[in-house]
Amino acid sequence: MKPSVLKLRVYYEDTDMGGVVYYANYLRYAEAARTEWLRERGVALADFHRKGIMFVVVEAHARYRAPARYDDMLELQTTVTEHTSLTITFETKVYNQHHKHLVTVTAKLACVGADGGVERIPEEMARQLSV
């Protein structure tokens, strides 16, 4: 499956006093990359929200290899590494403008209904996970 690619600039507010990206911001970046992965495949999360269906992170892991710094241009490459009838696991690899691999974020999302209970992933989304 071809990865989705999102480019992001590191802004001052993303960094600590040393000009290094604050570690938790990689989770935000990965969230944006997952949303774009879905959008590129015609999946609008807002449509599911209106139907009372949400996707929540139930597990997240970040492997830090090297820091990103203020004003770097990052490239986030996102793929689905696993999916079941209830969950989707995304992997986002973060590279800097020199193509250096900085961080890998893995996040497992579960499909939940309005009552907060786990539900099957809707068929219209499940079809896109295999494309």
Secondary structure, DSSP 8 states (H G I E B T S, - for coil): ---EEEEEE--GGGB-TTSBB-TTHHHHHHHHHHHHHHHHTT--HHHHHHTT-EEEEEEEEEEE-S--BTT-EEEEEEEEEEE-SSEEEEEEEEE-TT--EEEEEEEEEEEE-TTS-B----HHHHGGGG-
